[in-house]
Amino acid sequence: MTQRGADTDAEGFWLYDLKVETVIGDRPPVCRHIAGESFRVEGENLVFEPGQKVSMYALAALLPLLPAKQRETSAQDWMTTDAEIACPDPHCGGRFRITRTGRRFFRHSETTGLPDKRGTPYWAGETDEDTSP
């Protein structure tokens, strides 16, 4: 996403882009986890390359963590320091590594549903360029 104008925290907020990659821990997976399969999180979107898959049960366990991982956190917060999430099946050795890969700026007016605050949606002017400070 291209950075627009003089972006300030008062006008909007930054979110990290994420890469979520399947890794195998010290135990074999019992679920369908293939090391190296991945998807990206860009704003509110999950982006899958052709042929990439993720278990819906694993995805259900990951989804609540992704918005928190996208936001700026304290250096001492576990959300900053811990990068691997275990498969929700306690017998499975599959893990999911979440990596912050860049940042995007979003204006409040482009992302809100509040009628009196609403502007043009951010995705209406999207480009493939990524702007990180």
Secondary structure, 3 states (H helix, E strand, C coil): CCCCCCCCCCCEEEEEEEEEEEEECCCCCCCCCCCCCEEEEECCEEECCCCCCCCHHHHHHHCCCHHHHHCCCCCCCHHHHCCEEECCCCCCCEEEEEEEEEEEEEEHHHHCCCCCCCCCCHHHHCCCCCCCC
